[in-house]
Amino acid sequence: MIAMSVEQARSEYARKVCEAARVTWPGLCDAFAHVPRERFLGPGPWLLVTPSPDGRTTGDYAQTADASPAQVYQDSLIAIDPERQLNNGHPSSHALWIAATLPQPGASVLHLGCGTGYYSAIFAELVGRGGRVLAIEIDPELAERARNALASWPQARVVTGDGSQPGGPHDVIYINAGATHARPEWESAMAEGGRLLLPLTVHKRSNSSPHGIGITICATRQGERWPVRVVSSVAIFDCVGARNPGAEAQLRTLLGRSSEQIRSLATGAHAKGEACLLHGEGFCLQR
């Protein structure tokens, strides 16, 4: 049997990732086939773990057979810092979420929680040289790694921070950490017609995991009432500065019933009414 080259492994990986995500967008598959994932991971061998359908990990890390870059082209989480359970995210989950935001050539993307920058590079491929990607990471070491790894994509810029200064306007805001609500700065930074991808998570009281669990939503900015759809379940690290105990309590109740009721996001001030499922100032999920 002839071993596949790294390029062949990457191309087959891209096909399988998009197939698993049920994504038929050729441009996204091409982006996964073009970006060298190993550049964002550090030297091998690597530690991998495959998540379950709800986004949770199914077991301990397993080490790749060797340090060949072809080993990273699996639809698996790959450890960046195993002691913190910090990973390069699950490719087919990100493929599903990125496809929900529809980044077009020339678009402006804000990627908050970029880690070492792999999915920022996917966005950079999609928006092209005429677009821009602002990648923000709160961990200075990870931000520096992302800055170095993204040097081949001049349309991508990495900033160390918590997302409180998002700039804009952006056509896509992609939050890669678990929140209980959207910060008002993010909402203000959205272009009209832009898409916000937001993981909404809670922590189980009996669970010591650093990951919250919940749902990922995609909201499209349209005036003060934004259409929303639930994209998937998710397990993900917390988003610094975007968690509120009161909102988490409401979110826990909502997730315990049926998140499929969610139809829109109201950003304007209003009194809590029957349509409100999670009511907060500037962020109200509604039926």
PLY file of the C-alpha trace (Angstrom):
ply
format ascii 1.0
element vertex 287
property float x
property float y
property float z
element edge 286
property int vertex1
property int vertex2
end_header
0.00 0.00 0.00
1.37 3.43 -0.97
1.23 5.97 1.86
-0.62 9.20 1.13
1.31 12.44 0.90
0.47 15.21 3.35
-1.38 17.05 0.56
-3.44 13.95 -0.22
-4.18 13.39 3.47
-5.28 17.01 3.82
-7.55 16.77 0.77
-9.18 13.55 2.02
-9.55 15.07 5.50
-11.29 18.13 4.05
-13.74 15.90 2.17
-14.52 13.86 5.29
-14.87 16.94 7.51
-17.37 18.58 5.18
-19.21 15.30 4.74
-19.49 14.83 8.52
-20.77 18.40 8.88
-23.16 17.89 5.93
-21.65 20.96 4.31
-21.79 21.10 0.49
-20.03 24.46 0.10
-17.00 23.80 -2.18
-15.16 26.91 -0.99
-15.18 25.71 2.61
-13.94 22.26 1.66
-11.18 23.91 -0.39
-10.16 26.03 2.61
-9.80 22.95 4.82
-7.81 21.26 2.05
-5.43 24.21 1.74
-4.61 25.26 5.32
-1.79 23.20 6.92
-3.21 22.26 10.32
0.17 21.12 11.62
1.44 24.71 11.46
-0.94 25.61 14.29
-0.19 22.67 16.59
3.50 22.58 17.39
5.74 19.55 16.86
4.40 15.98 16.92
3.60 13.36 17.93
0.24 14.84 18.92
-2.47 13.95 21.43
-5.92 13.41 19.92
-9.41 12.81 21.28
-12.67 12.41 19.39
-15.76 14.16 20.79
-19.21 12.61 20.99
-22.10 14.05 18.91
-23.02 16.47 21.74
-19.51 17.93 21.69
-18.17 16.25 24.82
-14.98 14.21 24.76
-15.38 10.45 24.88
-12.15 9.46 26.62
-8.51 10.16 27.27
-6.05 11.49 24.73
-4.39 9.00 22.39
-0.98 9.76 20.91
-0.50 9.67 17.15
1.66 6.86 15.79
4.41 9.25 14.72
5.22 12.90 14.00
4.27 12.84 10.33
2.06 15.87 9.55
-0.40 13.49 7.87
-1.36 12.30 11.37
-3.20 15.54 12.20
-5.67 15.13 9.33
-8.36 13.44 11.36
-11.72 14.80 12.47
-10.49 14.98 16.05
-9.59 17.44 18.73
-5.83 17.84 19.07
-4.28 18.98 22.32
-2.65 22.39 22.51
-2.32 22.25 26.31
-3.54 18.85 27.61
-3.17 19.85 31.27
-5.83 22.52 30.73
-7.83 20.29 28.33
-7.23 23.04 25.77
-7.52 21.75 22.22
-7.50 22.74 18.60
-11.24 22.47 17.99
-13.24 19.69 16.36
-13.00 20.27 12.58
-16.45 19.12 11.48
-18.11 21.14 14.26
-16.27 24.25 13.12
-17.12 23.46 9.50
-20.81 23.42 10.47
-20.53 26.68 12.43
-18.46 28.49 9.81
-20.91 27.45 7.09
-23.74 28.93 9.18
-22.05 32.36 9.06
-21.56 32.39 5.25
-18.33 34.46 5.09
-17.98 35.79 1.56
-14.94 37.07 -0.39
-14.12 40.59 0.78
-15.97 40.18 4.10
-14.80 41.33 7.53
-14.66 38.61 10.20
-14.10 38.92 13.94
-12.89 35.63 15.44
-12.92 35.84 19.22
-11.08 33.06 21.05
-8.86 32.20 18.10
-6.45 29.96 20.05
-3.45 29.30 17.83
-5.29 30.57 14.75
-6.19 27.49 12.70
-9.83 28.43 12.13
-8.83 32.07 11.63
-6.78 30.78 8.69
-9.87 28.97 7.35
-11.76 32.29 7.53
-8.84 34.07 5.84
-9.03 31.60 2.95
-12.76 32.22 2.60
-12.65 36.04 2.65
-9.54 36.19 0.44
-6.96 38.95 0.17
-9.73 41.52 -0.24
-11.27 40.64 3.13
-10.01 40.90 6.68
-9.96 38.70 9.75
-9.49 40.17 13.22
-8.46 37.28 15.46
-8.60 37.96 19.21
-7.13 35.71 21.89
-6.98 36.46 25.62
-4.04 34.12 26.34
-0.85 36.01 25.36
1.14 32.85 24.58
-1.59 31.47 22.30
-2.00 34.87 20.65
1.70 34.97 19.84
1.55 31.48 18.39
-1.42 32.51 16.27
0.40 35.64 15.12
3.34 33.58 13.91
1.25 30.83 12.33
-0.94 33.31 10.44
1.98 35.20 8.89
1.16 33.75 5.45
-2.30 35.39 5.48
-1.79 39.18 5.44
-5.57 39.70 5.64
-5.52 38.23 9.17
-4.46 40.28 12.20
-4.10 38.89 15.74
-4.82 40.98 18.84
-4.35 39.96 22.45
-7.50 40.85 24.39
-10.92 39.88 25.71
-13.08 41.10 22.83
-14.22 44.28 24.58
-12.85 46.34 21.67
-14.12 44.45 18.61
-13.79 47.24 16.05
-16.10 46.76 13.10
-18.39 46.78 11.41
-18.01 43.06 10.81
-19.97 40.82 8.47
-19.27 37.80 10.69
-18.63 37.65 14.42
-17.54 34.18 15.46
-17.34 33.59 19.20
-15.22 30.55 20.00
-15.99 30.34 23.73
-19.07 29.72 25.84
-21.16 32.74 26.87
-24.49 33.32 28.57
-25.25 36.34 26.38
-23.79 38.52 23.63
-21.85 41.51 24.85
-23.29 44.84 23.66
-19.95 45.67 22.04
-20.33 42.65 19.77
-23.86 43.56 18.81
-22.78 47.13 17.99
-19.89 45.82 15.88
-22.20 43.79 13.61
-22.89 45.09 10.11
-26.54 45.11 9.06
-27.19 41.66 7.64
-24.11 40.27 9.43
-24.12 36.95 11.27
-23.22 36.27 14.90
-22.18 32.71 15.82
-22.50 32.34 19.59
-22.12 29.31 21.89
-24.50 29.61 24.86
-23.43 27.36 27.72
-24.07 26.42 31.32
-22.09 24.42 33.86
-23.59 21.40 35.56
-23.25 21.77 39.29
-21.84 18.23 39.59
-19.36 18.68 36.75
-15.79 19.85 37.39
-14.96 20.05 33.67
-13.60 23.40 32.42
-16.07 23.17 29.55
-19.62 24.43 29.68
-22.30 22.67 27.63
-25.20 24.08 25.67
-26.09 25.17 22.16
-24.60 27.24 19.38
-26.87 29.81 17.74
-26.50 31.94 14.63
-28.23 35.33 14.66
-28.54 37.65 11.65
-28.63 41.39 12.38
-31.89 42.89 11.17
-32.91 46.01 13.05
-33.59 45.27 16.72
-35.08 41.80 16.21
-32.59 39.40 14.71
-33.66 36.02 13.27
-31.97 33.15 15.12
-31.48 29.49 14.42
-30.00 26.84 16.67
-27.04 25.29 14.84
-25.83 22.51 17.14
-25.01 21.36 20.63
-21.63 22.37 22.03
-19.11 21.81 24.83
-16.57 24.61 25.09
-14.43 26.75 27.42
-15.98 29.83 29.03
-15.81 33.26 27.42
-14.21 35.80 29.74
-16.45 38.83 30.21
-19.57 37.26 28.70
-21.01 35.28 31.57
-23.75 36.39 33.95
-25.13 34.23 36.80
-28.70 35.44 36.24
-28.54 34.76 32.52
-27.00 31.34 33.18
-29.90 30.41 35.45
-32.40 31.41 32.74
-30.36 29.57 30.12
-30.28 26.41 32.24
-34.06 26.50 32.45
-34.38 27.10 28.71
-32.04 24.25 27.82
-33.94 21.98 30.20
-37.07 22.57 28.16
-36.55 23.02 24.44
-34.09 25.35 22.77
-35.93 24.73 19.50
-38.40 27.43 20.63
-35.79 30.11 19.98
-36.67 32.17 16.91
-35.18 35.64 17.40
-32.85 37.86 19.39
-34.21 41.21 20.58
-31.48 43.79 21.26
-33.62 46.83 22.05
-34.93 47.78 25.49
-38.33 46.26 26.30
-40.35 44.85 29.18
-40.24 41.10 29.72
-43.20 39.47 28.01
-44.58 36.06 27.09
-42.30 35.83 24.05
-39.15 36.20 26.15
-37.29 32.95 26.81
-34.07 34.45 28.18
-34.56 38.10 29.05
-31.67 40.46 29.67
-30.70 44.02 28.89
-29.76 44.17 25.22
-29.96 40.40 24.81
-33.33 38.65 24.84
-33.94 35.30 23.16
-37.56 35.08 22.06
-40.05 32.64 20.62
0 1
1 2
2 3
3 4
4 5
5 6
6 7
7 8
8 9
9 10
10 11
11 12
12 13
13 14
14 15
15 16
16 17
17 18
18 19
19 20
20 21
21 22
22 23
23 24
24 25
25 26
26 27
27 28
28 29
29 30
30 31
31 32
32 33
33 34
34 35
35 36
36 37
37 38
38 39
39 40
40 41
41 42
42 43
43 44
44 45
45 46
46 47
47 48
48 49
49 50
50 51
51 52
52 53
53 54
54 55
55 56
56 57
57 58
58 59
59 60
60 61
61 62
62 63
63 64
64 65
65 66
66 67
67 68
68 69
69 70
70 71
71 72
72 73
73 74
74 75
75 76
76 77
77 78
78 79
79 80
80 81
81 82
82 83
83 84
84 85
85 86
86 87
87 88
88 89
89 90
90 91
91 92
92 93
93 94
94 95
95 96
96 97
97 98
98 99
99 100
100 101
101 102
102 103
103 104
104 105
105 106
106 107
107 108
108 109
109 110
110 111
111 112
112 113
113 114
114 115
115 116
116 117
117 118
118 119
119 120
120 121
121 122
122 123
123 124
124 125
125 126
126 127
127 128
128 129
129 130
130 131
131 132
132 133
133 134
134 135
135 136
136 137
137 138
138 139
139 140
140 141
141 142
142 143
143 144
144 145
145 146
146 147
147 148
148 149
149 150
150 151
151 152
152 153
153 154
154 155
155 156
156 157
157 158
158 159
159 160
160 161
161 162
162 163
163 164
164 165
165 166
166 167
167 168
168 169
169 170
170 171
171 172
172 173
173 174
174 175
175 176
176 177
177 178
178 179
179 180
180 181
181 182
182 183
183 184
184 185
185 186
186 187
187 188
188 189
189 190
190 191
191 192
192 193
193 194
194 195
195 196
196 197
197 198
198 199
199 200
200 201
201 202
202 203
203 204
204 205
205 206
206 207
207 208
208 209
209 210
210 211
211 212
212 213
213 214
214 215
215 216
216 217
217 218
218 219
219 220
220 221
221 222
222 223
223 224
224 225
225 226
226 227
227 228
228 229
229 230
230 231
231 232
232 233
233 234
234 235
235 236
236 237
237 238
238 239
239 240
240 241
241 242
242 243
243 244
244 245
245 246
246 247
247 248
248 249
249 250
250 251
251 252
252 253
253 254
254 255
255 256
256 257
257 258
258 259
259 260
260 261
261 262
262 263
263 264
264 265
265 266
266 267
267 268
268 269
269 270
270 271
271 272
272 273
273 274
274 275
275 276
276 277
277 278
278 279
279 280
280 281
281 282
282 283
283 284
284 285
285 286
